[in-house]
Amino acid sequence: MTRTISKVAKELLINIETIRFYERKGLIEQPVKPETGFRHYPDKTVDRIRFIKRSQELGFTLDEIALLLSLEESPCHKVQALAEHKLETVQAKIKDLKRLQQALVNMLEQCAKNDDKTHCPIIDSLQP
């Protein structure tokens, strides 16, 4: 089955410009335009767009997705290495977010204990 770009966009709940962007980035191939009518996208391209969107939802960048797509026919250990690197990045972000969370909790506790209504401990802690 094939679909026009507008039908693909509607089916996948994405913008037509997103599909065109993926074409420009080389993530998907642009179908040949017939002399009359519209380009038609095969199921394989639609599945590839689904893969790209799912990978983005998991936090992969377009560059990382391009690498994953290039490894499609490669041994699993190469894909595994990329996934392990992404996991390390995610774990580092989680650590940073936990530190931020604790800092905010501390600031809110200071604010709750503040009897002086003329200044705010949160503002005070952010000033140099």
N, C-alpha and C positions, 0 to 999 in steps of 0.2 A: 504494500500500500504506500502511496505517496500523498503528500499534503503540500499546500502552498505555505508560504512563510506566515501568513496571517493565521492559518489554521493551526500550524505548529505552535505559534505564540499563544493562541487561545487555549489549546489543549494543555500546554505546560504552564499556563498562568504567568507568562513572562512577556516582556515587551519585544516587539519586532526588532528594535534597535539592539537589544541584547543578542539576538541571533546574529545580526549583522556584525556586532562587535566580536563575537566568537569567530566569525569568518575572518575578519581582519586580523585577529590574533593567531590565526592558523589552528584553532582548536577544532573546528569543523570545516568541511569542504563546502564551498558554495556550488550548488548544482548548476549545470549548464542551462542557460536560458534558451528555450526554444524560439524559433523565429516568430511565432505568434503565441501569446499566452504568458503564463507565469512559470517561474521555476518551481519544481516540485522536489520536496525533501523526502528521501526514502526513510523507512523505519530505522535503519542503521544510524542515520544522522540524528533522528529524534531520540533514540536510545542514548546516543553519545551526549546530547544536550542534557538528558536526565542525569547521566553520570556526572557531568560537570556541575549541575545544580546541587546534586546530593553531596558531592565533594566539597562544594562551597559551604553548604550547611554544616559540614563537619569541621570547617575551619581551614580548609586548604586554600591557598592562594591560587590565582590563575596560573602563575609560573609553576607551582607545585603540581597542579592538575595537568598542565602540559607535560611535565616530567612523568607523571603517572600514566598518561595516555601513551607516551613514548615507550613505556615499559610494559605495555599491554601483552606483548609476546615474549617478554623476558622471564627469566627464572624468578620464582617467588621471593628469593632472598633479597633481590634488589628492591622490590616493592616493600618488603619488610623493613629494610634499612631506612627507607624514606618515612614509613609509618612510625618507626621508633624515634626518628629525629623529630617528627611532628609531636609525638607524645611528650618528649622532653621539653619542647617549647610550651606545650599546654600546661605541663606540670609547673614550669617556671612562672607562667602567668597566674596559675592558681595560687602559688606562694605569694606573689606580689599582691594579688587581690585579698588574700587573707591578712597580709600586713596592713593593707589599706583599711580593711574591715575593722581590725583591732584599733587602728589609729582613730577611726571615726567613732567607735564605741567609747574610747577613752575621752575624746572631745565632748561627746554627748553627755557622758557622766560628769565631766567638769561643768558643763553648762547646767545640768540639772541641780548641782550642788551650789551654784552661784547665787549668792544673796545680793550681790551688787548689781542692780538693774541698769547702771550707767554704762557698763561695758559687758562684752560677751567674751568668754574664754576661748571660744572657737575663733573669733576674729583676732583676738590677741595672739593665739598660737600660730596663726598664718602670717602675721606681720613680721618683717625682719627685725 
